[in-house]
Amino acid sequence: MMNFLDCKTFGVAFLAIIVAELADKTQLIGVTLSAKSGRPFSVWLGSVAAYMIITVITVVIGAVLAKYIKPEIIKYTGAVIFIVMGILILLDKI
């Protein structure tokens, strides 16, 4: 039987996502929607559903890319894209 859950990988993913997502625009949207609607459970449920879908998409893309591209190349490409996006945001281009 395959071991589908690697606790170390789970822990790293969990902590990385928690740290990366703290006080980002997604949380600010959640706070705003919850305050405006007065329906925090609906906002939470919608947020969780959306994040699950986005996560499935990104995990599948990562798994497919890993079959054809070395992890180091994926990591450096992601870093370059992140830096370029940051520069474009600073320059008000996006």
Short mmCIF file of the C-alpha atoms (twelve columns), coordinates in Angstrom:
data_MODEL
# 
_entry.id   MODEL 
# 
loop_
_atom_site.group_PDB 
_atom_site.id 
_atom_site.type_symbol 
_atom_site.label_atom_id 
_atom_site.label_alt_id 
_atom_site.label_comp_id 
_atom_site.label_asym_id 
_atom_site.label_seq_id 
_atom_site.Cartn_x 
_atom_site.Cartn_y 
_atom_site.Cartn_z 
_atom_site.pdbx_PDB_model_num 
ATOM 1  C CA . MET A 1  0.000   0.000  0.000   1 
ATOM 2  C CA . MET A 2  1.315   3.418  -0.951  1 
ATOM 3  C CA . ASN A 3  2.050   5.955  1.746   1 
ATOM 4  C CA . PHE A 4  0.121   9.009  0.556   1 
ATOM 5  C CA . LEU A 5  1.008   11.267 3.484   1 
ATOM 6  C CA . ASP A 6  4.584   12.157 4.255   1 
ATOM 7  C CA . CYS A 7  4.424   14.033 7.555   1 
ATOM 8  C CA . LYS A 8  7.626   16.003 6.923   1 
ATOM 9  C CA . THR A 9  6.451   17.207 3.496   1 
ATOM 10 C CA . PHE A 10 3.013   17.998 4.932   1 
ATOM 11 C CA . GLY A 11 4.584   20.032 7.741   1 
ATOM 12 C CA . VAL A 12 6.869   21.963 5.415   1 
ATOM 13 C CA . ALA A 13 3.999   22.739 3.025   1 
ATOM 14 C CA . PHE A 14 1.706   23.760 5.879   1 
ATOM 15 C CA . LEU A 15 4.238   26.079 7.505   1 
ATOM 16 C CA . ALA A 16 5.369   27.591 4.197   1 
ATOM 17 C CA . ILE A 17 1.793   28.391 3.189   1 
ATOM 18 C CA . ILE A 18 0.857   29.769 6.616   1 
ATOM 19 C CA . VAL A 19 3.882   32.086 6.659   1 
ATOM 20 C CA . ALA A 20 3.486   33.138 3.008   1 
ATOM 21 C CA . GLU A 21 -0.228  33.864 3.350   1 
ATOM 22 C CA . LEU A 22 -0.190  35.826 6.623   1 
ATOM 23 C CA . ALA A 23 -1.549  39.349 6.122   1 
ATOM 24 C CA . ASP A 24 -1.548  39.156 2.339   1 
ATOM 25 C CA . LYS A 25 -4.260  40.504 0.075   1 
ATOM 26 C CA . THR A 26 -6.309  37.315 0.402   1 
ATOM 27 C CA . GLN A 27 -6.680  37.826 4.147   1 
ATOM 28 C CA . LEU A 28 -7.490  41.501 3.656   1 
ATOM 29 C CA . ILE A 29 -10.249 40.520 1.214   1 
ATOM 30 C CA . GLY A 30 -11.570 37.991 3.742   1 
ATOM 31 C CA . VAL A 31 -11.640 40.586 6.516   1 
ATOM 32 C CA . THR A 32 -13.367 43.114 4.269   1 
ATOM 33 C CA . LEU A 33 -15.966 40.665 2.928   1 
ATOM 34 C CA . SER A 34 -16.697 39.322 6.390   1 
ATOM 35 C CA . ALA A 35 -17.108 42.804 7.835   1 
ATOM 36 C CA . LYS A 36 -19.303 44.042 4.967   1 
ATOM 37 C CA . SER A 37 -21.493 40.949 4.681   1 
ATOM 38 C CA . GLY A 38 -21.792 40.078 8.346   1 
ATOM 39 C CA . ARG A 39 -21.618 36.430 7.204   1 
ATOM 40 C CA . PRO A 40 -18.189 35.176 8.323   1 
ATOM 41 C CA . PHE A 41 -19.039 31.492 7.844   1 
ATOM 42 C CA . SER A 42 -20.029 32.073 4.197   1 
ATOM 43 C CA . VAL A 43 -16.850 34.079 3.606   1 
ATOM 44 C CA . TRP A 44 -14.767 31.341 5.243   1 
ATOM 45 C CA . LEU A 45 -16.448 28.587 3.237   1 
ATOM 46 C CA . GLY A 46 -16.037 30.479 -0.041  1 
ATOM 47 C CA . SER A 47 -12.405 31.230 0.760   1 
ATOM 48 C CA . VAL A 48 -11.608 27.612 1.622   1 
ATOM 49 C CA . ALA A 49 -13.324 26.319 -1.528  1 
ATOM 50 C CA . ALA A 50 -11.452 28.787 -3.744  1 
ATOM 51 C CA . TYR A 51 -8.110  28.033 -2.096  1 
ATOM 52 C CA . MET A 52 -8.684  24.280 -2.474  1 
ATOM 53 C CA . ILE A 53 -9.280  24.666 -6.204  1 
ATOM 54 C CA . ILE A 54 -6.239  26.918 -6.684  1 
ATOM 55 C CA . THR A 55 -4.111  24.500 -4.667  1 
ATOM 56 C CA . VAL A 56 -5.216  21.497 -6.728  1 
ATOM 57 C CA . ILE A 57 -4.363  23.368 -9.933  1 
ATOM 58 C CA . THR A 58 -0.909  24.423 -8.712  1 
ATOM 59 C CA . VAL A 59 -0.060  20.978 -7.308  1 
ATOM 60 C CA . VAL A 60 -1.048  19.285 -10.573 1 
ATOM 61 C CA . ILE A 61 1.002   21.800 -12.588 1 
ATOM 62 C CA . GLY A 62 3.969   21.230 -10.277 1 
ATOM 63 C CA . ALA A 63 3.687   17.447 -10.568 1 
ATOM 64 C CA . VAL A 64 3.522   17.632 -14.370 1 
ATOM 65 C CA . LEU A 65 6.425   20.079 -14.607 1 
ATOM 66 C CA . ALA A 66 8.526   17.897 -12.294 1 
ATOM 67 C CA . LYS A 67 8.325   15.066 -14.839 1 
ATOM 68 C CA . TYR A 68 9.988   17.187 -17.516 1 
ATOM 69 C CA . ILE A 69 11.985  19.882 -15.715 1 
ATOM 70 C CA . LYS A 70 14.522  19.648 -12.884 1 
ATOM 71 C CA . PRO A 71 13.260  21.039 -9.539  1 
ATOM 72 C CA . GLU A 72 16.122  23.547 -9.442  1 
ATOM 73 C CA . ILE A 73 15.003  25.074 -12.733 1 
ATOM 74 C CA . ILE A 74 11.431  25.332 -11.458 1 
ATOM 75 C CA . LYS A 75 12.670  26.989 -8.266  1 
ATOM 76 C CA . TYR A 76 14.845  29.564 -10.048 1 
ATOM 77 C CA . THR A 77 12.202  30.283 -12.677 1 
ATOM 78 C CA . GLY A 78 9.664   30.883 -9.915  1 
ATOM 79 C CA . ALA A 79 12.076  33.211 -8.137  1 
ATOM 80 C CA . VAL A 80 12.696  35.216 -11.323 1 
ATOM 81 C CA . ILE A 81 8.962   35.489 -12.018 1 
ATOM 82 C CA . PHE A 82 8.378   36.622 -8.424  1 
ATOM 83 C CA . ILE A 83 11.076  39.307 -8.705  1 
ATOM 84 C CA . VAL A 84 9.795   40.527 -12.093 1 
ATOM 85 C CA . MET A 85 6.235   40.732 -10.755 1 
ATOM 86 C CA . GLY A 86 7.480   42.710 -7.735  1 
ATOM 87 C CA . ILE A 87 9.319   45.174 -9.967  1 
ATOM 88 C CA . LEU A 88 6.271   45.570 -12.219 1 
ATOM 89 C CA . ILE A 89 4.069   46.222 -9.178  1 
ATOM 90 C CA . LEU A 90 6.530   48.822 -7.880  1 
ATOM 91 C CA . LEU A 91 6.495   50.533 -11.274 1 
ATOM 92 C CA . ASP A 92 2.655   50.468 -11.349 1 
ATOM 93 C CA . LYS A 93 2.695   48.373 -14.531 1 
ATOM 94 C CA . ILE A 94 0.309   45.789 -13.096 1 
# 
